[in-house]
Amino acid sequence: MFKKKIKTSQEVKQQARKNLSANFAKTKKIYVLDTSAAISKFISKLIKKGLQGKVIIPNAVMAELENMANKGKEEGFIGLDEIANLHKIKTNFPIQIHFQGSRPNEMQIRYAKSGEIDSVIRDVAILNSATLITADLVQAKTSQAYNIPVIFLKPKTVKEKKKFLFWKRKK
């Protein structure tokens, strides 16, 4: 009998990343921005590296960021700042910023963890024959399955410093 090696979650994710790329052509194209890419501040970095064309920000992304910010989550404010920054840098780079699509409905919000809002974002990419820019591995792989071109940028993980607790021993 053969024993199948059980892979760790990290090994599964590493295998999934193999067919994904962060490369892009420096020709004018249409791109759709995912929430994760806004939060990771990837889009302005890509533009500064030569990405050009039309950047579409789905209203579903704006709704997600707004919801996070309303809940006091730092990620929401970071993403909103990144998008606001795009309006500033577009004067120096060959890009256009557009907002498109519907805001998520109640059912999509309720099932957001199941991929409903990601589906709305992919629909915007399909509708515009665009390349999706994401930092979400599952969104990237799902987009590949739907034959949507993807620029996947792996977010940097911040290693949390271990906290040591010191206490006095009772004598």
C-alpha positions in Angstrom: 0.0 0.0 0.0 1.1 3.5 -0.7 0.7 6.2 1.9 -0.3 9.6 0.5 1.7 12.4 2.1 -0.6 14.9 3.7 0.4 18.4 2.6 0.3 21.4 4.9 -1.8 24.4 4.1 1.4 26.3 3.3 2.5 23.6 0.8 -0.9 23.6 -0.9 -0.7 27.4 -1.3 2.9 27.3 -2.6 1.8 24.7 -5.3 -1.2 26.9 -6.2 1.1 29.9 -6.8 3.2 28.1 -9.4 1.1 29.1 -12.4 0.5 32.7 -11.3 2.5 35.6 -12.5 3.2 39.2 -11.3 4.4 40.2 -14.8 2.6 42.6 -17.1 3.1 44.0 -20.6 4.0 47.7 -20.7 1.3 48.3 -23.3 -2.0 50.0 -22.7 -4.5 47.5 -21.4 -7.6 47.3 -19.3 -7.2 46.2 -15.6 -9.7 45.5 -12.8 -8.5 46.1 -9.3 -9.4 43.7 -6.5 -9.9 44.7 -2.9 -6.8 42.9 -1.8 -4.6 44.7 -4.3 -5.9 48.1 -3.1 -5.2 47.1 0.6 -1.7 45.9 -0.3 -1.0 49.2 -2.2 0.0 47.2 -5.3 -1.6 49.3 -8.0 0.3 52.5 -7.5 3.6 50.5 -7.4 2.6 48.7 -10.7 1.8 52.1 -12.3 5.2 53.5 -11.3 6.8 50.3 -12.8 5.1 51.0 -16.2 1.6 49.6 -16.0 -0.6 51.8 -18.3 -4.1 51.9 -19.7 -7.5 51.9 -18.0 -7.8 50.9 -14.4 -11.4 49.9 -13.4 -12.3 49.9 -9.8 -15.5 47.9 -9.2 -18.0 49.6 -6.9 -18.0 46.3 -5.0 -14.4 47.0 -4.1 -15.3 50.5 -2.9 -18.2 49.1 -0.9 -15.9 46.5 0.8 -13.3 49.2 1.6 -16.0 51.5 2.9 -17.5 48.8 5.1 -14.0 48.0 6.6 -13.3 51.6 7.3 -16.8 52.1 8.9 -15.9 49.2 11.2 -12.7 50.9 12.2 -10.5 48.4 10.3 -7.1 49.9 9.2 -7.3 47.9 5.9 -10.3 49.9 4.8 -8.6 53.2 5.3 -5.4 51.9 3.6 -7.3 50.8 0.5 -9.3 54.0 0.3 -6.1 56.0 0.6 -4.5 53.9 -2.2 -7.4 54.6 -4.5 -7.4 58.3 -3.6 -3.7 58.3 -4.4 -4.4 57.0 -7.9 -6.2 60.3 -8.7 -3.0 62.1 -7.8 -0.5 60.0 -9.7 -2.6 59.7 -12.9 -1.5 63.1 -13.9 2.1 61.8 -14.3 1.4 58.4 -15.8 -0.6 57.1 -18.8 -3.6 55.7 -16.8 -7.3 56.4 -16.6 -9.3 55.6 -13.5 -12.9 54.4 -13.8 -15.5 53.1 -11.4 -17.9 50.5 -12.6 -20.4 47.9 -11.6 -23.1 47.6 -9.0 -22.6 47.8 -5.2 -23.1 44.4 -3.6 -26.7 43.5 -2.6 -27.7 42.2 0.8 -27.3 38.5 -0.2 -23.8 39.2 -1.7 -22.7 40.9 1.5 -24.1 38.1 3.6 -22.2 35.5 1.6 -19.1 37.6 1.0 -16.9 35.0 2.8 -18.2 32.4 0.3 -16.9 34.5 -2.6 -20.0 36.4 -3.7 -18.3 39.8 -3.8 -15.2 38.3 -5.5 -17.6 37.0 -8.2 -19.0 40.5 -8.8 -15.4 41.7 -9.2 -14.6 38.9 -11.7 -17.8 39.8 -13.6 -16.5 43.3 -14.1 -13.2 41.9 -15.5 -15.1 39.5 -17.8 -17.4 42.3 -19.0 -14.4 44.5 -19.9 -12.1 41.7 -21.2 -9.7 43.0 -18.6 -6.8 41.6 -16.5 -7.6 41.2 -12.8 -5.0 42.5 -10.4 -5.2 40.7 -7.0 -3.3 39.7 -3.9 -5.8 37.1 -3.0 -4.6 33.6 -4.0 -8.1 32.1 -4.1 -9.4 35.0 -6.3 -6.4 34.5 -8.6 -6.9 30.8 -9.0 -10.6 31.1 -9.5 -10.0 33.8 -12.1 -7.6 31.5 -13.9 -10.3 28.8 -13.9 -12.6 31.2 -15.6 -9.8 32.1 -18.1 -9.5 35.7 -16.8 -6.0 37.0 -17.2 -4.5 37.7 -13.7 -1.7 39.6 -12.2 -1.1 38.0 -8.8 1.0 39.9 -6.3 1.8 37.9 -3.2 1.3 40.2 -0.2 4.3 40.5 2.2 3.6 38.9 5.5 4.6 40.8 8.5 6.1 38.5 11.1 4.6 39.2 14.5 7.2 39.4 17.2 6.6 36.9 20.0 5.6 38.5 23.2 7.1 37.1 26.3 5.2 37.3 29.6 7.2 37.7 32.7 5.7 37.3 36.1 7.0 37.1 39.6 6.9 33.8 41.3 5.1 33.7 44.6 7.4 32.7 47.5 
